[in-house]
């Protein structure tokens, strides 16, 4: 399995997300005692990896109804944080930099992700995409270091690439990354 680059923790790491991951794992009955330490204060990338690994195969219909949204959101977010790390790594390895068209890319990705969130089988996607898109947008904002801007741009390209056959997608935005297993 690939390691999530530290850039994911820099851009997306958040104590509230750690707590959300813990709560989702507890609600799904999927946390093991030794993992709680990593979830609480280990590397953020490891918290995402543990959450993804534990929730990957969980059937949301087995989760109490009042906890489904929490578990679905954590499941989707952990998954996309991992693949966002792959995108950041891929772009950095290729020496790709943020481009001036980032606001157009953001608008495209946000519009497509908002539409996808309405699909019944995409429970959790709205929470996931909104969090990642907002953080990527902040990284691309004025005054941010170049490596943050480059990472934010790579993540936007990653999310937009799911919609590469749709009108408005620019071929230069395409980035291929492996799926998290």
N, C-alpha and C positions, 0 to 999 in steps of 0.2 A: 504494500500500500504506500502511496506517496505521503510524504509529510506535508502538512499545511505550512506554507511559508509564514514567518513571523509577521509579515505585512498584514495578514488577516487580523491578528490580534491588535495591531496598531490602529487599523481602520475601524474594526467592528467590535473589539473587546469592550465589554460593559458589564459592570457588576449586576445590573438588573437582568441582563440576559443570562448570566450565570444562575441567578435565582430562578428564572423562568425554566431553564434546563433542568435544574434540580426538582422543581415542582412537577414538571411534566413527567420526569422519570419516576418520581414517587407515585404520581397518579396512575401511571401505567404499570406500576409494580415491577419496574425494570432496572432499579438501581441496586448495586451491590455495595456493601459497606466500604470496601477498600477504594471504590471509585469516588465516594463522596468527597474525600480529601482533594482529589484532582478537580472535581467540580467546584469546590469552594475556593481553592487558592492555587491550583496548578496552572500551567499555561492555558490561556484561553483556547488555543487551537486544540488542546487535548480535551477540554470540556466539550467542544463541538464534536470532536471525533467520538468520544464516549456516547454522547447523546445520540448522534446519528447511528452508531453501531447498535445501541440498545433499542432505539425506536424504529429502525429501518423496517422490520417485518411485523410491527404491531398493527393489528387490525383495529382501526378506530371504533368499529362497532362494538368492540369488547370493553371500551372505556366508558365509564359513567358519563351520561350525556352532558352534565355540567362541567366536565373536565375535557371533553373532546376538542374544543377549540384550542385550549392550552396545549394539549399534546400534539395536535395537528400543526400548530404554529411552530412549536419547538422542533418537531420532526422535519418540517420543510426548511426552517431556518438553518438548522445544523447541517442539513444536506447541502444547501446552497452556499453556506459559508465554506465548506470544504471545496466545492467546485470553484468558488470564487478565488480561493487560494491557488488552485491549479491555474486559473486564468492569469492571475497576477504573476505567477512563476513563469508561465509560458511567454507572456509579453515581455517580462524582464529578460528572460533568456534570449529572446529574439531582438532585444534592444529597442523595442517599440515604445514610443512616447505618447503622452496625451496630445490630442490634436485640438485645433481651434473649433472643430465642429461638435464639441462635447455637449453643448446645450441641445443641439438637434438630436444627437444620440440619446441623451437623457429623455427628451420628450418622446422619442420613438419607443424606448424601452419602457418608460412609465405607462404610456398608453396601452401597449401590448400586455404588460403585466397586469394592469387594472382590468383589462378585458378577460384575461385568463383566470383571474381570481373569481370571476362570476360563474365559472364552470363548476358544476356540482362536485365532480371528482377531485377538484383542486383545493380541498379544505386545507387551510393553513397558508396557502400561497399568498393571500393578500397581506398577511402579517409579515411574512418572509420578504416578499418583494419590496414592500414599503420601507422596511427597516434597511435593507441593503441599498436600495436606490437613494434613500435620504442620506445615508452615510457616504455613498459614492459621490453624491452631489456636494456634500460638505468638503470632501477631499479635493474636489475640483474647483472649489471656490477660490477667490482671490487671496493671495498671500500664503497659500499652502506650499510646502516644500515640493519640489519636482517629483520626488519619488512617491509622495502621496497622490499627486495629480495623476501620475502614470498608473498607479495601482487602481485608483478610482475609475479611470478611463477603461482599463482592462476589464474591470468588473462590469461596467456598463456594456461593453462589447460582448461579454459572455452572456448576459441576460438577453441582449438584443439578438444574439446569434440563434436563439431558439426560434426566432421569427424571420429567419433569413429568406424565406420564400414569399414573405408578405410585401406588398407595395410600400415603398418608403425606406426599405432596408438598403443600406449602402454596402457593396461588396467589401470595401476597406474595413468595415466594422467586424467582419467575420473573424472569430477566433475559435479554434478547436481545442477542447479540453476533455480529459477523460471524465467519465461519471464516477461518482463516489460509490464504492461497493459496500 
